[in-house]
Amino acid sequence: MVRSGLSGEGQVSGSGSRSLTPRLLDRLSGIGVFVFDVDGVLTDGTLYVLPDGTLARRMHIHDGFAMYYARSLGYDIAVITGARAEGVRQRLARLGITKVYAGIEDKAALLRRLVQEHEWYLPAVLYMGDDLPDLPVAELVGCFACPADAVPEVRRRAHYVCLRGGGQGCAREVIELVLRLHGRWGERYGLDSSVTF
């Protein structure tokens, strides 16, 4: 059994874990592109205001590794954020992630453009967001996911709600789940990638 958060496509067991339904497994098994929001997803949503006025964010190393690893296996990774954060862009560039779009107000319009430019197939896209600006993307993608601490409106619309919160490994959670479904998690490290549901 795979543990995950609450959504309309799973059943909660008495132990607090949730088995993934065949419908959700089908959605996840078709994923080849991961698109993430930044604040509240790759970060915990906290902004540190430094004495010089610079804004700093906290990101989880497990999310970074999973994004790097998935990209190295040939998965596409993109980031779409309303924020303008050069530090985030630099961090992602060190992971080899260059599809970073900042200052975006209409995320759905940009995603449609990216699908055309990169010849992505929308049902193969997993998008993770946490707040109201992410909702227009929900109906476009194969899997709309969110962190455990996303706003209620997003949690209700999500196909998959993570056990982990924003900036606490939620990106790792979905990437690892998809790669395990594909039998690819840990393949470079000689690990058994099999998963039992």
N, C-alpha and C positions, 0 to 999 in steps of 0.2 A: 504494500500500500504506500502511495506517495502522499506525504502531508502537504496540504496547501490551505489557503485561506478560504473564506466563504465566497461563493458566487452562485449563479443560477445553474451551473453545469457540474455540480458535484454533490456528494452526499456526506454529511458530517456523521462520523461514527461516535460511539460512546466515549472513546478515548480522546476526542478533540481533534483527531486527524480526519482527513477527508479523502475518500477514494475518488479518483478522477473518472468521470463518466466516459463512455465510448465517444460521445460527441466532442467532448473537450480534448480527449486524446487524439482524435482525428484532426481537430484544429491545430494542436501543437505539433503533431507529427509532420504537418505540411510546411512548417516555418523554415525559411531560409534567409530572412532579413529581420534584423532587430533594430527598432527605432526607439530611442529613449528621450524623455524630457530630462532636464537637469535638476532644477530646484524642487525638492520634495521627492525625487526619484533617485538620481545619482548622488544627491546630497540629502541631508535630513531636513532641509528647509531653513536651517539656521543661517543667518548672515552675521558675520563678525565685522563690525565697523572699526577699522584700525585708526590710530590717531591722525594719519594723513588723509583719512576719508576713503581709503581703499576698502572694498568689500571682499571678505575672504569666506570661502566655503569649505566644508569638511566632506571628503569623499571616502568611501570604504575600499580598501585594497583588494578585497575579494571581488568586488564589482569590476575593478580595473583588470584583474587577471582574467576573469571570465570573458570580458569584452576582447581583450588581446588574444586569448586562446581561440575564441570562436572566429575572429577575423583571420587568424593564422591557418584555420582549417577551411577557409574559403567562404565563410558566411559574411554577408554585408552587414555593417554596423553604421548607423547614422544617429545623430543627436540633433533634435530640434528644440530650441528653447526661446522663450520670450526675453530672457536676460541677455545682457551683453557682458560677458565675463571672459576676459582675455586669459586669466589664469586657468579657467576650465578648458579653453581651447588648447593651451599649452600642455596641460596634463593629458588630454586625449590624444594630442599629436605624438606624445612620447609613447603612447600605446599603439600607434599606427593608425589611429582613427582620424581621418581627414574630412569626412562628411559631417561637418559641424556647422549648423545654421543657427545663428544667434540674432536676437532682436526680432523674432518672428511673431507677428500678431495672428495671422491666419495659418495655423499649422496644417489644416486639412488641404488648403490650396497648395502649400508647399509640398506636402506629401504626394498629391496628385502629379505635380510637376516632376518630382524625383522618380516616381514610378515610370513616367515616360522617358526621362533622361537615362535612367539606369536599366530600363527594360525589366523592372520588377513586376511580379505578379501579385496583385493586392492580397489575395487569399494566403500568400506565403509570407506576409508581413505581420510581425508582432510589434505592436506599439505599446509602450508603457508610459502612462501619465498619472497625475495625482490630483488635478484640480480642474475647475470648470473650462479653462481654455483648451483642455485636451479632449473634451467630450465630442466635438465635431468629427474627430478622427475615428471614434468608436465604431461607426457603421461602415467605414471604408475597409478596414483591415481584417485579416483572417483571425487574429486574436488580439483583443484589447485587454491588456493587463494593467494592474495597479499595485502599489505597495499596500501593506496592511493598514497604514495610517492615512490613506487617501481620503478625500472628503466623501461624505456619504453618497452624493449624487454619482460620483465616479465609481465607487464600490458597487453600487446597484447596477451599473451598466457594464461592468467588467465581466469578461468571460472567465478571467482568472484573477483572483485576489491573493497576493503573496502572503506567506506567514511573516515575512520580514518587512520592516518599514523602510521608508526612503532613507538612503544613505547608510543602510544597515545590511546590505547584501541582497536586496530584492532583485537587482539586475542579474546577479550571479544565480539566484534561485531559478529564474525563468530560462536563462541560457543553459544552465546545467540540466534542467529538466528536458529541454528540447534536444540537447546533444545526447543525453542518455536515451531518449526515444529513438534517435538516429543511430545509436550504438557507437557514438564517437567521443563521449566524455572520457577523458583520461587515456585515449588511445596512444598518445605520444609518450605516456609515462608507464605503459605496460599494465594499465589497470583494466579490470573487467568493467565494461560499460553497461552491462546488462542491468535491467531494472524490472522489478516485479510490481505489478499493480494489483 
